[in-house]
Structure formats: structure tokens, C-alpha cells
Amino acid sequence: MPSRTKQLQTAALMSLCLFIAPVFADGKALTYDRINLDADASEEVQNDTLVAVLYMQKEGRSTVRLAKEVNRELAWAVRLAKDVPGIKVQTLDYRTTPIYQKRARTGWRVRQSLRLESRDAVRLSQLVGELQERLAVGNIAYTISPERRRQAENRLISRAIAAFKERARLIAAELDQPAYRLVRMDVNTSGQPFRPRIMGAAMEMKAASAPTLEAGAQRVRVSVSGTIELREK
């Protein structure tokens, strides 16, 4: 009886193994006919948000005096910006750095920046013109609002996945395989902000007039990469 029981157990174990994928010595399942591929979709999206960064910088020997001067000018700029509807106001990094001449420290440089953001480019550019009476412009850039970017990415995800599926079907057909299954898929998005040139004046110049800007557009891209496994239906 013990021998008969052992034979039945061995037969059951062999039957079970028929339904388990073969494995390597390290425990990983063997796979066949797996192919990596990718596809992407992109479109031009109109920028709808203007971002400006201005700064106040002072140099001298006393860090206390310099800090007071910079804080006073930034406080004036923040008050002016907050009085304009539809403008997001944010103070940025505050930095104190030494100034050297011939390896000897001769003074200090204190600097702080102010970030302004708005969908009303006309109103923001007018504000920048006023602030340039006492602050310098560090950078002005157009970008896409999160809502508009999300809408564009949702459209592109559908198109990129459709392109991925079309390539997968093409590969399967060219290799004389009737079908495939999806093993893995990754979806990635990207987009670079558009930085316009300020027309008629250098960015570092202080001027009472507002800069002339063009919003332009930027390309939003969605890429899809993944692995398929060719199989019979």
C-alpha cells in the first residue's frame, strides 16, 4: 500500500507540472517570442500662461544694510503685484554670497527673486513694466496651464496606444503569428516650456514700458513603450 500511494503522488505531481511554465535554475519562468517596441504621439499646444521672474540685487560691505534694502524693494514689489487681480505671487530664493577680488573678500552680494504667474498676459506684462522701475527681469517664459496640458495628454495617450497596437499587429503579422499578448506597458509624457525673446530691450535693462511678447506654442508628447509576446490564438 505505501508503494501504491507513493506512485499515485508521483503521478499527480507530474500532471501538475504540465500546467506550470518551465523555469530557469534561478526560479525565473522561461519566455519565448517576446518583443520590445515603442510608439509616440505629439501635437502643438498653444501656451496660455505667462510666468515672469524678477529680482532685486544689492552689493556692499554690510550684509545687514543690504538685506534691509533688498527686503524693502521686494516688499514694495509684492504689494504692487498683489493689488493686480489674476496674478499669482511667490517669493523665491534669498541668497547672500561673498564678492572676491584677488582672492580677498571685498564685499557681499544679496539677491532675492519674485515669481509672477497669470493667464492674462497683457495684465502681467504691464505689471512687469511697472516693476522694472526698481527690479530687474531675470526670465519671462510662456507655458501651458495644468488643465490644458492634461487635456492634451489625454488625447495623445489614446493616439499613442493606438499606434502601439498597430505596430504590435504589424510585427505579429510579419512574423507569421496570428496574435500577441501584452506583457508590459509604460506611458510617459513630456513637454518643454517656450521662452520668448523680449522684443526691443535686453532682459537686464530696467524700463518703465511693458515687454512685447508672443505666446507661441510648445509640443506636448506622449510615448508608450512595452513588451509583447507572440502567441497562437
Helices and strands as residue ranges (DSSP letters): H 2-17, E 34-46, E 49-60, H 63-82, E 88-101, E 104-118, H 121-131, E 136-143, H 146-174, E 179-191, E 217-231
